[in-house]
């Protein structure tokens, strides 16, 4: 199991790492981050099974961290740290779908029990099952990349947990689900721009899964380094 711990107070963060390290299930790997921005960066390579996060942090708070991590498919299990005088945060956290919350000061037995429950919810799969899941998933995306795909959609379709799919993607492709999907869509768009001169940019964007021309152009420029129109003009100029 992989656990990411996020808190902007160094003493508390160090204490959390020690406590979790002492009571977490055997084989647990722990990483730490001093704020939400560094936590999101760490998630891209670490892909935690669960993130333990404070709520009150500068720049991005814990709720913003959870929202962005879920949107990018980086983590969807969270344990929120809160004080006795912050119960309004607890209610908001529960509505946000966190696994649970921990009150400060922390209780070792409570943390041990909660992490044990998370560990029990993680899928246990053999190598052959993993390979089969990977093949099914990649084949489905190659065929349906133009549809409105999300981790939740794939999880429901494949009957797998979203976090498992995130980890699978990272292991198979070295990339996140969102980056992989966008890269695939842009490669297909480039093919259409080269071979289908009768199709305008908006139509090509729709054919590869983008609802609007503006968003298609934005993503295309991010991954291709230029706009769809400039890419097409450049290809035509070289031919």
C-alpha positions in Angstrom: 0.0 0.0 0.0 1.2 3.5 -0.8 0.4 6.4 1.5 1.0 10.1 0.9 1.0 12.5 3.9 0.4 16.2 3.4 0.8 18.9 6.0 2.4 22.4 5.8 3.7 22.3 9.4 7.1 20.5 9.4 6.9 19.2 13.0 3.4 17.8 12.5 4.4 16.3 9.1 7.4 14.6 10.6 5.3 13.3 13.5 2.7 11.9 11.1 5.3 10.1 9.1 6.7 8.4 12.2 3.3 7.5 13.5 2.0 6.1 10.2 5.2 4.3 9.6 4.9 2.6 13.0 1.3 1.4 12.7 0.7 1.0 9.0 0.3 -2.5 7.5 3.4 -4.4 6.6 4.9 -3.3 3.2 3.4 0.2 3.3 5.4 2.8 1.4 5.1 6.4 2.7 5.9 9.7 1.0 5.4 13.2 2.4 4.6 16.6 0.9 4.7 20.0 2.7 1.9 21.5 0.7 -0.8 20.7 -1.8 1.2 21.8 -4.9 4.1 19.5 -4.1 1.6 16.7 -3.2 0.1 16.9 -6.7 3.5 16.7 -8.2 4.4 13.7 -6.0 1.2 11.9 -6.9 2.1 11.8 -10.6 4.9 9.4 -10.1 3.9 7.9 -6.7 0.2 7.2 -7.4 -0.8 6.8 -3.7 -3.5 4.4 -2.7 -4.6 6.9 0.0 -3.6 10.4 0.9 -3.7 11.8 4.5 -4.1 15.5 4.3 -4.5 18.6 6.4 -7.3 21.0 5.4 -5.8 24.4 6.2 -2.8 24.9 4.0 -1.6 28.0 2.0 -2.0 28.4 -1.7 -4.2 25.3 -2.1 -6.2 23.9 0.8 -7.0 20.2 1.4 -10.3 20.3 -0.5 -8.7 21.9 -3.6 -6.0 19.2 -3.4 -8.7 16.4 -3.3 -10.7 18.0 -6.2 -7.6 18.3 -8.5 -6.2 14.9 -7.6 -9.5 13.3 -8.5 -10.0 15.3 -11.6 -6.5 14.3 -12.9 -6.9 10.6 -11.8 -4.0 10.8 -9.3 -5.8 9.6 -6.1 -9.4 9.1 -5.0 -9.0 7.9 -1.4 -8.4 10.6 1.3 -8.2 10.8 5.0 -8.7 14.3 6.3 -6.9 15.7 9.4 -8.9 18.2 11.4 -9.1 19.8 14.9 -12.0 19.6 17.4 -12.9 23.2 16.5 -13.2 22.6 12.8 -16.2 20.3 12.7 -17.7 22.3 9.8 -14.7 21.1 7.8 -15.5 17.5 8.8 -19.0 17.8 7.4 -17.7 19.2 4.2 -15.0 16.5 4.0 -17.6 13.8 4.4 -19.7 15.3 1.7 -16.6 15.4 -0.5 -16.4 11.6 -0.2 -13.3 11.1 1.9 -12.6 7.7 3.4 -12.7 9.1 6.9 -11.3 11.9 9.1 -8.8 12.0 12.0 -9.0 14.4 14.9 -5.9 16.0 16.2 -4.1 15.0 18.4 -3.9 11.7 16.6 -4.6 8.3 18.1 -2.3 5.5 16.9 -4.9 2.8 17.2 -7.4 4.8 15.2 -4.9 5.4 12.4 -3.9 1.7 12.4 -7.5 0.6 12.2 -8.3 3.1 9.4 -5.2 2.1 7.3 -6.0 -1.5 7.8 -9.5 -0.9 6.4 -8.0 0.9 3.4 -5.6 -2.0 2.8 -8.4 -4.4 2.9 -10.3 -2.5 0.2 -7.4 -2.5 -2.2 -7.7 -5.1 -5.0 -5.5 -8.1 -4.7 -4.7 -9.4 -8.2 -2.3 -11.9 -9.7 0.1 -11.1 -12.5 -2.1 -12.9 -15.0 -5.2 -10.9 -13.8 -3.2 -7.7 -14.0 -2.1 -8.4 -17.6 -5.7 -9.2 -18.6 -7.0 -6.0 -17.0 -4.3 -4.0 -18.8 -5.1 -5.5 -22.1 -8.8 -5.0 -21.8 -8.4 -1.4 -20.6 -5.9 -0.4 -23.3 -8.0 -2.0 -26.0 -11.2 -0.3 -24.8 -9.5 3.2 -24.8 -8.0 2.6 -28.3 -11.5 1.9 -29.6 -13.4 4.5 -27.6 -11.0 7.4 -27.1 -13.4 9.8 -28.9 -16.1 9.2 -26.2 -16.5 11.0 -22.9 -14.1 8.8 -21.0 -13.2 9.3 -17.3 -11.7 7.1 -14.6 -15.1 6.6 -13.1 -16.5 5.5 -16.5 -13.7 3.1 -17.0 -14.0 1.7 -13.4 -17.7 1.1 -13.9 -17.2 -0.5 -17.4 -14.3 -2.7 -16.2 -15.6 -3.4 -12.7 -12.4 -2.1 -11.2 -11.5 0.6 -8.7 -10.5 4.0 -10.1 -7.3 4.0 -8.1 -6.4 0.5 -9.4 -6.9 1.8 -12.9 -4.7 4.8 -12.2 -1.9 2.6 -10.9 -2.3 0.3 -13.8 -1.9 3.2 -16.2 1.2 4.4 -14.5 2.8 1.0 -14.6 1.9 0.2 -18.2 2.5 3.6 -19.8 4.6 5.6 -17.4 1.9 8.3 -17.6 -1.4 9.4 -15.9 -4.7 8.4 -17.5 -5.5 12.1 -18.4 -2.1 12.6 -20.2 -2.3 9.2 -21.9 -5.9 9.9 -23.2 -5.1 13.4 -24.4 -1.9 12.3 -26.1 -3.8 9.6 -27.9 -6.5 12.1 -29.0 -4.0 14.6 -30.3 -2.1 11.9 -32.3 -5.4 10.9 -33.9 -6.2 14.6 -34.6 -2.9 15.1 -36.3 -3.6 12.1 -38.6 -7.0 13.7 -39.5 -5.4 17.1 -40.0 -2.9 15.6 -42.5 -5.3 13.3 -44.4 -8.8 15.0 -44.2 -8.4 18.6 -45.6 -12.2 18.8 -46.1 -12.8 18.6 -42.3 -12.6 21.9 -40.4 -10.8 22.1 -37.0 -14.0 22.0 -34.9 -15.2 18.8 -36.6 -11.8 17.1 -36.1 -11.8 18.1 -32.5 -15.3 16.5 -32.1 -14.2 13.3 -33.8 -11.4 12.8 -31.4 -13.4 13.6 -28.2 -13.3 17.4 -27.6 -16.6 19.2 -27.2 -15.4 22.7 -28.2 -12.9 24.1 -30.6 -11.4 26.3 -27.9 -10.6 23.3 -25.6 -9.4 21.2 -28.5 -7.0 24.0 -29.6 -5.8 24.5 -26.0 -5.0 20.8 -25.5 -3.6 20.4 -29.0 -1.1 23.3 -28.4 -0.1 21.8 -25.1 0.8 18.4 -26.6 1.8 19.4 -30.1 3.4 22.8 -29.5 1.3 24.6 -32.1 -2.4 25.1 -33.0 -4.3 22.7 -35.1 -4.5 25.2 -38.0 -0.8 26.0 -37.9 -0.1 22.3 -37.8 -2.2 21.7 -40.9 -0.6 24.6 -42.7 2.8 23.4 -41.8 2.1 19.9 -43.1 0.6 21.2 -46.3 3.7 23.5 -46.8 6.0 20.5 -46.5 4.1 18.3 -49.0 
